[in-house]
Amino acid sequence: MSTKCIRFLLLLLLLLLLVFLTPRFDRTPDISTPFTSFLGLPQYTTKARFYKAFNNIFGKIGRNASGEVLFALIKSKCLPILLYGIEACPTNSADLQSLQFTMNKILFKILGAMGKEMFREISKCFGINPLKEVISARRDKFLKRYCALDHLCQLLHDKH
């Protein structure tokens, strides 16, 4: 087994230990995350935390702020909650659709009811990309960092 595989398995084992040993006081049975299908763990409250963050922001500023400010706050404060750690785990199409539905739900709350094309255009204007693209970019960045770390470990190993 290569060192890269061993390192990945150790990282996965560490993730499993952290998940099992971290106390969870706020379990919500009807909310799932991408980790559920991959790790077979109890369902988490990622979406509930995402909605809570959004409702806090939207409740404070509401429709008083411009669209640019509201969407910038969503991208910087809410999306990281929804996408935390997703780049390290494989996702299937059901996971991606579930996450996109979650994002669409808050965007519809802000923008109101409209056609799909108009919704996509407005989202694009404000810099809200489809989550499939966002997750893909995050995964690419994660893999580049992982490969760089692997390369650095290999260099350090070769020196000794």
N, C-alpha and C positions, 0 to 999 in steps of 0.2 A: 504494500500500500504506500502510495507516495506521501510525502510530507504535507503536500497541499490538502490531500484528502483527510489526513489525520488532523490537521489544523482546523479544517471545516467541521469535522465531527466533534472536536473539542469545543469549538464555538457553539455548535448546536446543543451539545450537552450542557454548557454553561447557560445558554438561553433557557433550556428546559428546567434546570435547577432554579434559576431566577423566577421563572413563571410559577413553579410549584411552591417555592418557599416564600414568595411575596404574599402577604395577607391581602385578601380581597373582601372588603366589607360592603361593596356596592354592586352586588351581582344582579343582573337583570336578565332573565331567562330568554327573552324574545329578541335579544340583540346579539348579532354575531360579528366576527371579524375574520379576516383571512387566516389568522392563526388557528381558528377552530378546525378547519378542514385539514390543515397540514399537521398539526400536533395532536389533534383529537382531544383537546382540552375543554374544560367548561367554557361557556361563552362569556365574553368580556363585555365591558360597557364602553367600548370605544365610541360607538355612535352616540350614546347618551352623553358622554363628555363633550363630544363635538357639538351636539345640539345645545348643551348647556353653555358652552363658550359662545356660540353664535347668539343664543337668546340673551346672554349678558351684554354682548356688544350691541345687538339690535335694540334691546330694551333701553340702553343708555342713550344711544344717538338716534335710533329710529330712522325716520325719513327726513330728519333735519340735516343730516350730512349729505355731501355729494356722493354720487355713485362711486367715484374714484376712491374716496376715502373709505367707504364701506367695503368695497371689494379688496382694497389693500389690507384692511384689518382682517378680513376673512382669510386672505392668502397667508398673512403672517402669523395670525393667532389661532385660527380654527383648523386649517388644513394640516399643519404639523401634528395636531392631536389625532386626526383621522388617519393619517398616513404613517404614524410612528412605527418604525421597525418593519414596514411592509417590504422594503427592498431586500431584506435578508431571507424572506420566506417565499416559496412559490405560490402563485395565485392562479386560480382557474377563472373561467369566464363568469361563473356565478358570483364569485367574490368581487370581481371588477364591476359587474352590473349592480351589485348591492351597494358598493361604495359610490358609484356614479349616481344611483338613485338618491342616496343620502345627500349628495352635493346638489343635485337637481332640486330636491325638495326645498332647501333653503334659498336657492336662486329663484324659484317660483314664488317663494314668500316675499322676496324683495321686489322682483320684477312684475309679479302678477301673471295671470293666465295669458298665454300667447302661443303662436305656432312654433313648431320645432325649429324651423329655419330662422325665424326672427330671434328666438331664444339663443341659438348658436351664434348668430352674428353679434348680438349684444354681449354675450359672454366673451367672445373673441375680442371685441373692442376693449373690454375691461381687463383683458389678460388672463381670463379664467379658461385654461385649457382643459380638454377632457382628461379625466383622471387616468385613463389608460396611458396617455402620453406622459403625464406627470410621473406616474409610477415607473414607466419605462426609463425616463430620464434619471430618476432617483436610483433605479437598479443599475444603470450604466455607471453612474458616479460611484456607487458602492463597489461595483466589481473592479473599476479602475483603481480605487483606493486599496482594495484587497490584493490586487495583483501587484501594486507598488509595494505594499507591505510584504508580500511574499518574496518579491525581488530583493527588498532590503534584508529580509531574514536570510535569504540565500547568500547574499554578499557577506553578511556577518558570520554565517556558518562557514563559508569558504575561507575567511580570514583566520578562523580558529582551527 
